[in-house]
Amino acid sequence: MAKGCPVQRGTDMLFEMIPAYLDFFHLPVATPEQLKALAEIQY
């Protein structure tokens, strides 16, 4: 990995993608911030 390159945690990417999947399946959409607030993930 190059020095100074930004790295995004896999879980952060997941939270960014979930709203697109919810929308695709015509389910109520939540924002990444809402999902993170409800998540029970421990780092």
C-alpha positions as CSV (number, residue, x, y, z in Angstrom):
1,M,0.0,0.0,0.0
2,A,1.4,3.4,-0.9
3,K,2.2,5.8,1.8
4,G,-0.5,8.3,2.5
5,C,-3.3,6.4,0.6
6,P,-6.6,6.5,2.4
7,V,-7.9,3.2,3.6
8,Q,-11.6,2.5,4.3
9,R,-12.6,-0.3,6.6
10,G,-14.7,-3.0,5.1
11,T,-17.6,-2.3,7.4
12,D,-17.6,1.4,6.4
13,M,-17.9,0.3,2.7
14,L,-20.7,-2.1,3.7
15,F,-22.7,0.7,5.4
16,E,-22.2,2.8,2.2
17,M,-23.6,0.0,0.0
18,I,-26.6,-1.1,2.1
19,P,-28.8,1.8,1.1
20,A,-28.3,1.0,-2.6
21,Y,-29.4,-2.6,-2.0
22,L,-32.4,-1.5,0.1
23,D,-33.5,0.8,-2.7
24,F,-32.9,-1.9,-5.4
25,F,-35.3,-4.3,-3.5
26,H,-37.8,-1.4,-3.0
27,L,-37.3,-1.5,0.8
28,P,-37.3,1.5,3.1
29,V,-33.9,3.2,2.7
30,A,-31.7,4.2,5.6
31,T,-28.6,6.4,5.5
32,P,-25.2,5.1,6.3
33,E,-25.2,7.2,9.5
34,Q,-28.5,5.7,10.6
35,L,-27.2,2.2,10.0
36,K,-24.0,2.9,11.9
37,A,-26.0,4.2,14.9
38,L,-28.0,1.0,15.0
39,A,-25.2,-1.4,14.4
40,E,-23.8,-3.6,17.1
41,I,-20.4,-4.0,15.6
42,Q,-17.4,-3.8,17.9
43,Y,-14.0,-2.9,16.4
